[in-house]
Structures are given as structure tokens and as C-alpha cells.
Amino acid sequence: MAYSDPAGFNIICSIIDKLIEANKKTNSDFKVFTNQEGIIDKKYSPYIKVINNSLESIEDEIDKFLPEIIFTATSINNFEHLWRISSKKKKIRVESIVDHWTGIKKRFSHSNKLVYPDTIFLLNDEAKKIAISEGVPEEIIRISENPYYEKVKNFKPKISRMAFFNHIKIKPEKKIILYVSDKIKYSPITSDLGFDELSIFENVLQSLGSIQIESKNRLDGFILLVKLHPRENEKKYLHYISKNENINIKLIKHIDPLLINYFSDIVIGSFSNMIIESYLLNKSLFRVQIGLKGEDPLKYSNLKEKFISSQIELNKKLKTEIFKTI
């Protein structure tokens, strides 16, 4: 198995859990590879090997293990792409899962070379329609829910709320508004949506500023936690934080997304997979896509009612929820 981003890791770790439950052994029954360090839950470290992002390294590992099947995630990086190239070269069956609805065909193309696996698993029929419209061969498509969703639905933290708040160094009496950031702005898949993580953050800050004034500082009991993508540079947010000193804001990066989601009171985001996780955890959720050009890229039907497309709507709904939570 191979992955190179957090969403891919979530899928792989769910599969690892199932394999371990079935008494399968790493290095004999299965092996997992990545080219990225620091984006995984440490408890999975014994099962994952970090290797160079090169055909030579990948083919060397394949020759050592001689797998019957290779399973890859589908980031926009070329690591998984090289695994698919190697699989085809060595005539080993390869399967891949796409964990979203955006840029499905683009995930299989790098340096103008298009390489499909033998099977592509997509999340639902809507994803299948999108893939076919992009030119993905229908005969290699199968529908399968993200295996990580089951883990999310059954998640129970192993630490207390108090311990978690101490860990992230905030006062336990605070209520958490979680802003789920993402790398939208410079992604070749999502850069033309009409909004990005910074424009939506500005929308959120505008709403919170208005609520702070209207509520006569009743927002003092809240903290706005910005959950950064593992590859995101926090410096891009510092300007906004310095301009909004009346709002208690904290940036957080290396933390289990499920934990921060679980202990948050309100969650705000656009279309990150963490938003689906928030929904599955029954969080008070706001999906903000102000400025969207075209259709909502998140084709998870149960989330349609959470969609917010205007500043006025965000102000109204967020104020109602915050006043309810106070």
C-alpha cells in the first residue's frame, strides 16, 4: 500500500486496522510505504516505511516483497503515480481509491503521462458520473465508501476533555470554534473555485467580529482554533490574526484531526475531508463557500443543508449557533 498525504493515510490506517484484526502481519502479509514524514498518527509508525520518491526506490521495494496486489491512495503528488507505473511495468494488479470528488482524472496524470490502475474505487454514484464525464473509463470504476468513515463513526477518544485542553494549552472552560483550513489557493485541482482558505477565513472573522460587538464581548468564552493542513505554512494566517486582536485565535497543526473535531463545539470549513468527519461526529457544522464559481465540489448528499454561500447567511446562522452554545 502507498500514500503521500493525510487523507490517503486515513484510508490506509483504516485498512491496517482491519488487517491487524484479521491477524495479518506487517512485512509478511502486507507492507505500507510513504515518502512523507510527520503526517501520521505515531502508533502506526511500526507499520509504515518512508522511502525516496523515485521509481528506483519503489521498484526495489516491489522486488523485495513481491506483492500480489498494490493499493494506492490518489494524492496530486507523483508518489502514488510512480507506484502505478511500477505496477504496470511489473504486471502486478494495482487498485486505487479517490477520497473526493475534485480532479478525479488529474490524480492519475503527471508530466503529461496518464496511468490508470486496474480498478478505481470512487465514493458514490455522483463521483462516478464526474469521473466518466472527465474521460475516466467506466469499466475500471467501482463504488465503495471511504473505509475511514467507519472509523470516524465509531471514534471514542482515549483521553479526557481536560487532558486534551491541557495538551493544546487552552483553558478547559473555553468553547472551541474550529476552522478547518486547507491548501485550496495554490492547488491545481481547486485554485479556480472562486474562494480559498484565506478568503473564507476572512468571512469567518468578519462574522465573529460582528457577533463580538453585538453580543457585548460574549465571545470571550470562545477560542477560534485554526486546524492547519499538515503541509500548510502557518505564516499566511499571522497577518489576519494581528488585525483581529479582539478575537481569541490559535493556530494548531500537528494534532489528531479526529480528536480536535471531537472536542470542538462548532466546526467551520469548506470541503475538506475533515468536514465529512465533522458531520459523521454530529458536530454543529458550517460549510462556507462564499464566492463559489460553479457547483459545490463536495458531493456528499447529506451535507447539502450545511452549505452557506453568502456573508449575510453566515452572520445569521453563526450568531444563532454561538448564542445557543453560550
Secondary structure, 3 states (H helix, E strand, C coil): CEECCHHHHHHHHHHHHHHHHCCCCECCCECEEECCCCCCCHHHHHHEEECCCCHHHHHHHHHHHCCCEEEECCCCCCHHHHHHHHHHHCCCEEEEECCCCCCCHHHHEECCEECCCCEEEECCHHHHHHHHHHCCCHHHEEECCCCHHHHHHCCCCCCCHHHHHHHCCCCCCCEEEEEECCCCCCCCCCCCCCCCHHHHHHHHHHHHHHHHHHCCCHHHHEEEEEECCCCCCCHHHHHHHHHCCCCCEEEECCCCHHHHHHCCCEEEECCCHHHHHHHHCCCEEEEECCCCCCCCCCCCHHHHHHEECCHHHHHHHHHHHHHHHC
